[in-house]
Amino acid sequence: MRAVDRISHFAAGDPDHDAPARALHNVANLTPLASPRPHKHAVNAYVAGGAGGRGGLARYTGGSLVPTDVAGGGGDVVSRTAVVTGGAGAIGGAIASALTATGHTVAILDREADFGVDLGDETAVRTTAARVLETHGRCDVLIHAAAAFDRASLADLDAATWRRVQAVNVESALWLCQAFAPGMADRGSGRIVFIVSDTVWEPPAPDLLAYVASKATLIGIARTLARALGREGITVNCVAPGLTPTPAAVADTPPEVFAEVRARQAIDRSLVPDDIAATVAFLVSEGAGAITGQTLCADGGLVLR
Ligand SMILES: NC(=O)c1ccc[n+]([C@@H]2O[C@H](COP(=O)([O-])OP(=O)(O)OC[C@H]3O[C@@H](n4cnc5c(N)ncnc54)[C@H](O)[C@@H]3O)[C@@H](O)[C@H]2O)c1
């Protein structure tokens, strides 16, 4: 059983509580491979961002990229399918557009979307993931951009608020990784990106406790999964936006804070959702294949790490 299957198996209710630890141990002890591993199902997919310049295509053949914009190779030509949670929102929408523009078929998971779902409901998330696979047959790229922003300081925080934020921001990402990582592993290639926040390093307000904690947890999950899934050809990274005046942020943030944050950035301009989308597009490109377990701050240089 592969590491990815062990992790999925355990989290789906396997009473063997040592399974994840053994899986990670097994992964850590693998002998480095001298050549790309053989994949169960080699695929030919045409993905944007390869050689051929802007808008050029690269042929993906079961784990290695053949830079070309000419169809060939004898296999079926398929595009990469990307799942974007929060894709009905500002940043998630920009990410969905960027991925569509680079040749992906995009499935949006949000409250109001083709795949409408409450991401705080585990059963609904698992059912929706299955629907995505039924509809598109595959998920090559998973972007988790949805978030609950509920505010409560330590004194006011109740369990329901805490659990709601963790369910949407953290747990839904886990259930989606469980659903999609095995298929990525079968194909020997996958990209997972969690949208976190530079508030992990610069918490702006005490009442963002549950939110900041959820983003820090996602970074820990990404680092752990990067190790667990790297040998399967799957990269797992985070992008940490800075304060971006989306409708959600504007509604939730006193106006003077935008000027204060901008004054502290190294780069003197407001961020826009496309700044985040471009960073994500890079991380899912074939050129970013050596980057995993990282968090890239796209925050105008507020946080220097
Ligand atoms: N805007 C900022 O300043 C900023 C800064 C740092 C990080 N971020 C992160 O960027 C991402 C997008 O933020 P945004 O400003 O575009 O916000 P947004 O509100 O426009 O997008 C969030 C999306 O998540 C969806 N969502 C929330 N709860 C859901 C649920 N239970 N079920 C299904 N969908 C749900 C919403 O419907 C919305 O479309 C979030 O992860 C956020 O934490 C934003």
Ligand as a Chemical Component Dictionary entry (heavy atoms), coordinates in Angstrom:
data_LIG
# 
_chem_comp.id                   LIG 
_chem_comp.type                 NON-POLYMER 
_chem_comp.pdbx_formal_charge   0 
_chem_comp.three_letter_code    LIG 
# 
loop_
_chem_comp_atom.comp_id 
_chem_comp_atom.atom_id 
_chem_comp_atom.alt_atom_id 
_chem_comp_atom.type_symbol 
_chem_comp_atom.charge 
_chem_comp_atom.model_Cartn_x 
_chem_comp_atom.model_Cartn_y 
_chem_comp_atom.model_Cartn_z 
_chem_comp_atom.pdbx_ordinal 
LIG N1  N1  N 0  -8.254  39.640 1.238  1  
LIG C1  C1  C 0  -7.232  39.624 2.069  2  
LIG O1  O1  O 0  -6.778  40.658 2.565  3  
LIG C2  C2  C 0  -6.574  38.320 2.409  4  
LIG C3  C3  C 0  -5.355  38.361 3.115  5  
LIG C4  C4  C 0  -4.735  37.159 3.455  6  
LIG C5  C5  C 0  -5.301  35.956 3.086  7  
LIG N2  N2  N 1  -6.485  35.951 2.396  8  
LIG C6  C6  C 0  -7.049  34.648 2.047  9  
LIG O2  O2  O 0  -7.442  34.652 0.681  10 
LIG C7  C7  C 0  -8.561  33.778 0.517  11 
LIG C8  C8  C 0  -9.665  34.499 -0.230 12 
LIG O3  O3  O 0  -10.003 35.686 0.456  13 
LIG P1  P1  P 0  -10.932 36.813 -0.217 14 
LIG O4  O4  O 0  -10.528 38.108 0.359  15 
LIG O5  O5  O -1 -10.961 36.628 -1.697 16 
LIG O6  O6  O 0  -12.343 36.433 0.430  17 
LIG P2  P2  P 0  -13.741 36.051 -0.256 18 
LIG O7  O7  O 0  -14.745 36.122 0.840  19 
LIG O8  O8  O 0  -13.972 36.856 -1.485 20 
LIG O9  O9  O 0  -13.505 34.551 -0.679 21 
LIG C9  C9  C 0  -13.720 33.481 0.195  22 
LIG C10 C10 C 0  -14.645 32.496 -0.477 23 
LIG O10 O10 O 0  -14.799 31.386 0.402  24 
LIG C11 C11 C 0  -16.139 30.982 0.330  25 
LIG N3  N3  N 0  -16.533 30.286 1.561  26 
LIG C12 C12 C 0  -16.400 30.737 2.822  27 
LIG N4  N4  N 0  -16.951 29.845 3.669  28 
LIG C13 C13 C 0  -17.439 28.840 2.920  29 
LIG C14 C14 C 0  -18.141 27.635 3.200  30 
LIG N5  N5  N 0  -18.462 27.282 4.447  31 
LIG N6  N6  N 0  -18.489 26.838 2.183  32 
LIG C15 C15 C 0  -18.183 27.169 0.904  33 
LIG N7  N7  N 0  -17.522 28.282 0.567  34 
LIG C16 C16 C 0  -17.168 29.105 1.564  35 
LIG C17 C17 C 0  -16.941 32.269 0.186  36 
LIG O11 O11 O 0  -18.247 32.022 -0.352 37 
LIG C18 C18 C 0  -16.042 33.067 -0.740 38 
LIG O12 O12 O 0  -16.401 32.907 -2.098 39 
LIG C19 C19 C 0  -8.942  33.298 1.917  40 
LIG O13 O13 O 0  -8.357  32.042 2.143  41 
LIG C20 C20 C 0  -8.309  34.332 2.814  42 
LIG O14 O14 O 0  -8.022  33.814 4.101  43 
LIG C21 C21 C 0  -7.120  37.101 2.051  44 
# 
loop_
_chem_comp_bond.comp_id 
_chem_comp_bond.atom_id_1 
_chem_comp_bond.atom_id_2 
_chem_comp_bond.value_order 
_chem_comp_bond.pdbx_ordinal 
LIG N1  C1  SING 1  
LIG C1  O1  DOUB 2  
LIG C1  C2  SING 3  
LIG C2  C3  SING 4  
LIG C2  C21 DOUB 5  
LIG C3  C4  DOUB 6  
LIG C4  C5  SING 7  
LIG C5  N2  DOUB 8  
LIG N2  C6  SING 9  
LIG N2  C21 SING 10 
LIG C6  O2  SING 11 
LIG C6  C20 SING 12 
LIG O2  C7  SING 13 
LIG C7  C8  SING 14 
LIG C7  C19 SING 15 
LIG C8  O3  SING 16 
LIG O3  P1  SING 17 
LIG P1  O4  DOUB 18 
LIG P1  O5  SING 19 
LIG P1  O6  SING 20 
LIG O6  P2  SING 21 
LIG P2  O7  DOUB 22 
LIG P2  O8  SING 23 
LIG P2  O9  SING 24 
LIG O9  C9  SING 25 
LIG C9  C10 SING 26 
LIG C10 O10 SING 27 
LIG C10 C18 SING 28 
LIG O10 C11 SING 29 
LIG C11 N3  SING 30 
LIG C11 C17 SING 31 
LIG N3  C12 SING 32 
LIG N3  C16 SING 33 
LIG C12 N4  DOUB 34 
LIG N4  C13 SING 35 
LIG C13 C14 SING 36 
LIG C13 C16 DOUB 37 
LIG C14 N5  SING 38 
LIG C14 N6  DOUB 39 
LIG N6  C15 SING 40 
LIG C15 N7  DOUB 41 
LIG N7  C16 SING 42 
LIG C17 O11 SING 43 
LIG C17 C18 SING 44 
LIG C18 O12 SING 45 
LIG C19 O13 SING 46 
LIG C19 C20 SING 47 
LIG C20 O14 SING 48 
# 
